[in-house]
Amino acid sequence: MDPYLPVIRPLKETYLIDRVAVFDKEKIKAILNPEETRIFNELSKKIRNFDIETKKENVQFALNMNPFGYSYQFDERNPSSPKLMMDVRIRGITEESKQTFYNSQWGRYKE
């Protein structure tokens, strides 16, 4: 795994650590936003399962992810705006929703 470091920012009388800088072997490749950092931490620390909130169209539900796997690479075709590309394979159980999904067409929520 490539190296990464927390980004520490001053916040009044304390500090905020909610971002991660991801490096290749030579330099910073990306600074992840707080939500990307949360997911990165969960994936990189080999946490066995975690929850994720899903929003698509007018539907909102929570999933408990277990198990999952991933691979990643950097897309550097545009050097001024590199991207971290992740292929994440997950299985989950729907835990919370304001709608009934039992008879729904789940295929539309897979991506």
FIFIVO-928212 format. One line per 10 residues: number of its first residue (from 1); their letters; for each residue x, y, z of N, C-alpha, C. Coordinates in pm, 1 decimal. Layout:
! residues N
NUM = a = X:Y:Z:X:Y:Z:X:Y:Z | ...
This chain:
! residues 111
1 = mdpylpvirp = 83.5:-117.9:0.0:0.0:0.0:0.0:88.0:124.3:0.0 | 48.2:221.5:-79.2:123.5:346.7:-83.4:106.9:422.6:47.7 | 204.4:507.0:81.8:196.4:580.8:208.6:85.5:686.3:208.0 | 38.4:717.4:326.6:-60.5:822.7:344.9:-38.5:886.5:481.4 | -81.1:1012.5:493.4:-66.9:1087.1:617.7:-194.3:1165.0:646.3 | -226.8:1183.5:773.8:-341.7:1268.6:805.1:-308.7:1414.5:774.7 | -409.9:1489.2:736.4:-396.4:1632.9:716.2:-453.0:1698.9:841.6 | -368.2:1772.1:913.9:-406.5:1834.6:1041.0:-427.9:1983.6:1016.9 | -548.5:2030.3:1052.9:-581.5:2171.4:1032.1:-617.6:2235.7:1165.3 | -573.2:2360.7:1188.6:-611.2:2428.5:1313.6:-760.1:2463.5:1311.9
11 = lketylidrv = -822.9:2451.2:1428.2:-964.7:2483.3:1442.3:-983.2:2547.2:1579.0 | -983.8:2680.3:1581.3:-994.2:2756.9:1706.0:-888.6:2710.7:1805.5 | -929.4:2651.7:1916.2:-835.6:2610.0:2021.4:-794.8:2463.0:2010.6 | -827.3:2401.4:1898.7:-798.8:2258.2:1882.2:-753.5:2232.5:1739.0 | -756.4:2108.0:1695.5:-717.8:2070.1:1561.0:-824.6:1980.5:1500.9 | -836.5:1984.6:1369.8:-930.4:1900.5:1297.5:-850.4:1807.1:1207.6 | -873.5:1679.1:1222.4:-805.8:1578.7:1138.7:-915.3:1499.4:1069.3 | -954.7:1545.1:949.9:-1062.7:1478.3:878.0:-1030.8:1457.0:730.3 | -903.7:1468.9:696.3:-859.6:1447.7:557.9:-731.3:1365.1:558.2 | -707.2:1299.8:446.5:-586.6:1218.5:430.9:-517.0:1257.5:301.6
21 = avfdkekika = -385.5:1272.8:307.8:-303.5:1293.5:188.4:-246.9:1157.7:148.4 | -269.2:1119.3:23.2:-222.8:990.3:-28.8:-104.0:1016.9:-121.2 | 4.3:941.9:-101.1:128.2:960.4:-176.4:153.1:842.2:-269.5 | 234.3:867.3:-373.0:294.9:755.8:-443.9:435.5:745.1:-385.5 | 527.7:691.8:-457.0:663.7:677.4:-403.2:739.9:809.4:-394.9 | 687.5:915.8:-460.2:761.7:1041.0:-468.4:691.0:1164.2:-413.0 | 557.0:1173.6:-429.9:488.9:1298.0:-393.6:342.4:1272.5:-359.9 | 275.0:1378.4:-311.9:131.2:1370.5:-283.7:56.7:1351.6:-415.4 | -33.6:1253.1:-416.3:-114.3:1228.2:-535.5:-255.8:1281.8:-520.8 | -307.6:1283.5:-396.5:-444.1:1331.9:-375.8:-464.1:1364.8:-228.3
31 = ilnpeetrif = -551.6:1460.8:-202.4:-597.8:1487.3:-66.2:-746.8:1456.1:-67.1 | -785.3:1359.4:14.6:-922.6:1313.0:16.7:-1010.4:1404.3:102.0 | -1134.6:1422.8:59.8:-1228.2:1501.6:139.5:-1272.3:1419.1:261.1 | -1344.5:1478.5:357.2:-1379.4:1405.6:480.2:-1455.4:1274.2:456.1 | -1550.5:1271.8:362.9:-1625.4:1148.1:337.9:-1535.4:1042.7:272.9 | -1451.7:1083.8:176.8:-1356.4:990.7:115.5:-1258.2:938.3:220.0 | -1217.4:1025.7:312.4:-1124.7:985.6:418.9:-1188.5:881.4:509.7 | -1315.0:899.9:543.3:-1384.5:802.0:627.9:-1386.5:665.4:561.2 | -1421.6:663.6:433.3:-1427.6:536.6:361.3:-1287.4:478.4:344.4 | -1189.1:563.8:312.3:-1049.9:517.5:299.6:-1003.2:452.1:428.9
41 = nelskkirnf = -1031.1:517.0:543.2:-990.9:460.7:672.6:-1054.6:324.4:696.3 | -1181.6:313.2:665.8:-1250.5:186.3:686.4:-1193.6:77.1:596.3 | -1161.0:111.5:472.8:-1106.0:12.5:380.0:-960.3:-21.6:411.6 | -879.3:79.0:441.4:-735.9:55.3:461.3:-703.4:-10.2:594.8 | -788.2:4.4:691.7:-762.1:-54.4:822.8:-821.9:-194.4:836.1 | -871.8:-247.5:725.9:-925.2:-384.4:722.2:-1037.7:-405.2:823.6 | -1119.0:-303.2:843.1:-1233.8:-317.3:930.7:-1325.6:-423.1:870.1 | -1373.8:-514.9:950.4:-1451.3:-629.3:901.6:-1585.1:-588.8:840.7 | -1649.8:-489.8:898.8:-1774.1:-441.3:840.9:-1794.8:-295.7:880.7 | -1878.3:-228.1:805.8:-1909.8:-89.0:837.2:-2041.5:-51.9:772.0
51 = dietkkenvq = -2098.2:58.8:816.5:-2225.3:106.5:762.0:-2199.9:218.8:662.9 | -2284.5:224.9:562.7:-2276.7:332.6:465.2:-2419.1:376.9:433.0 | -2437.9:507.6:424.7:-2569.3:561.7:390.6:-2576.2:577.8:239.9 | -2682.3:528.6:180.4:-2698.2:528.9:35.7:-2812.2:621.4:-3.0 | -2785.8:709.0:-99.1:-2889.0:798.4:-150.3:-2888.0:786.7:-302.2 | -3001.5:752.7:-358.6:-3014.4:744.5:-503.3:-3155.4:786.4:-539.0 | -3167.1:879.0:-632.8:-3296.3:935.9:-670.5:-3365.1:987.0:-543.7 | -3483.9:944.8:-516.8:-3554.4:987.6:-395.8:-3555.4:878.0:-290.3 | -3458.0:790.4:-295.9:-3450.2:675.5:-205.6:-3329.6:692.6:-114.6 | -3348.0:661.2:12.0:-3238.6:668.9:108.1:-3246.2:546.6:198.5
61 = falnmnpfgy = -3130.8:476.2:213.0:-3126.5:361.6:303.2:-2984.3:339.4:350.3 | -2970.1:267.0:460.5:-2838.5:236.5:516.8:-2807.1:89.9:490.9 | -2680.0:62.5:462.7:-2633.8:-73.8:439.1:-2523.7:-107.7:537.7 | -2526.4:-229.5:587.6:-2415.5:-281.3:667.7:-2330.9:-365.0:573.0 | -2207.5:-321.6:547.6:-2119.3:-387.2:451.6:-2040.9:-500.0:517.5 | -2054.6:-619.3:462.1:-1978.5:-732.7:513.4:-2001.2:-850.0:420.3 | -1907.3:-904.5:352.9:-1766.5:-863.8:344.7:-1744.6:-766.7:229.2 | -1621.9:-719.2:215.3:-1588.4:-632.1:103.7:-1441.1:-649.2:68.1 | -1407.3:-609.0:-53.0:-1269.1:-610.1:-99.8:-1248.9:-490.1:-190.4 | -1125.3:-457.1:-218.5:-1100.3:-340.8:-303.0:-961.3:-348.0:-365.9
71 = syqfdernps = -946.7:-271.2:-472.1:-816.4:-243.7:-531.8:-822.5:-98.0:-577.7 | -706.4:-35.8:-596.4:-707.6:104.3:-638.5:-583.9:135.1:-722.0 | -594.7:243.6:-796.7:-482.3:296.2:-873.2:-505.2:444.4:-896.1 | -399.5:515.3:-931.4:-410.8:657.4:-959.7:-427.0:679.0:-1108.7 | -519.9:765.9:-1145.7:-539.3:806.8:-1284.4:-468.4:941.0:-1298.8 | -356.1:940.4:-1370.7:-275.0:1061.3:-1384.9:-276.9:1115.9:-1527.2 | -381.6:1084.1:-1602.8:-388.9:1136.0:-1739.5:-395.2:1287.7:-1742.1 | -455.3:1347.1:-1639.0:-456.3:1492.3:-1624.8:-369.0:1525.3:-1503.0 | -239.3:1555.5:-1522.6:-147.1:1575.6:-1409.9:-189.3:1684.6:-1311.4 | -264.5:1783.2:-1356.2:-305.8:1889.6:-1264.5:-424.8:1847.6:-1177.2
81 = spklmmdvri = -487.5:1734.9:-1210.4:-602.5:1688.2:-1132.6:-604.2:1534.5:-1128.5 | -507.5:1475.0:-1057.8:-504.3:1328.1:-1051.0:-625.3:1274.3:-975.2 | -662.7:1152.2:-1007.5:-777.8:1089.6:-942.5:-736.5:956.7:-881.6 | -794.6:926.0:-768.6:-778.8:796.0:-705.8:-895.4:710.9:-753.7 | -867.3:605.3:-828.8:-970.5:518.1:-883.3:-974.7:391.1:-799.0 | -1090.7:363.0:-740.1:-1104.9:244.5:-655.6:-1209.0:151.5:-714.9 | -1177.5:23.6:-715.6:-1272.1:-80.8:-751.9:-1308.8:-149.4:-621.2 | -1431.8:-128.1:-575.4:-1476.1:-179.7:-446.4:-1583.6:-285.8:-470.9 | -1564.8:-401.3:-411.4:-1661.4:-510.4:-420.3:-1720.9:-531.2:-281.5 | -1852.0:-510.4:-270.3:-1915.8:-518.1:-139.2:-2043.2:-600.6:-144.8
91 = rgiteeskqt = -2075.9:-654.6:-31.6:-2205.7:-717.7:-9.5:-2259.9:-655.0:117.7 | -2389.1:-636.5:122.2:-2443.1:-570.9:239.4:-2584.7:-613.4:271.3 | -2625.5:-574.7:388.7:-2760.3:-598.9:436.6:-2825.2:-463.6:459.9 | -2945.0:-444.0:404.6:-3017.8:-320.1:427.4:-3064.1:-316.3:571.5 | -3032.2:-206.3:639.4:-3066.1:-197.6:781.0:-3171.9:-92.9:813.1 | -3167.1:19.6:746.9:-3259.4:128.2:779.5:-3315.4:188.8:651.9 | -3445.8:212.6:651.8:-3508.8:277.2:538.3:-3646.0:327.8:579.3 | -3687.8:434.0:513.7:-3823.0:483.8:536.5:-3920.3:421.6:436.8 | -3866.0:340.3:344.4:-3948.2:275.4:243.4:-3937.2:124.3:257.4 | -4036.0:54.1:201.5:-4032.2:-91.3:197.8:-3960.8:-133.6:69.9
101 = fynsqwgryk = -3858.3:-219.1:82.2:-3780.1:-263.0:-33.1:-3793.6:-411.5:-63.9 | -3868.6:-483.2:16.7:-3870.1:-628.8:4.7:-3898.8:-675.0:-138.2 | -3994.4:-615.6:-204.6:-4031.2:-657.5:-340.4:-3974.9:-564.8:-447.9 | -3877.2:-483.9:-414.7:-3819.3:-387.6:-509.0:-3728.1:-454.2:-610.1 | -3704.5:-384.1:-719.7:-3606.7:-425.4:-819.8:-3470.2:-374.3:-776.0 | -3392.0:-459.4:-708.6:-3264.5:-417.4:-648.5:-3157.5:-384.0:-751.2 | -3169.0:-433.4:-872.7:-3066.0:-410.0:-974.2:-3036.7:-263.4:-996.3 | -3135.0:-178.5:-983.3:-3112.7:-35.9:-1009.1:-3032.4:32.2:-900.0 | -3013.8:-31.4:-783.8:-2937.0:26.8:-674.8:-2794.9:-29.0:-666.9 | -2757.3:-116.2:-757.4:-2627.0:-183.0:-749.3:-2510.3:-92.1:-781.7
111 = e = -2530.7:15.1:-855.2:-2418.0:99.8:-894.5:-2418.8:231.4:-822.9
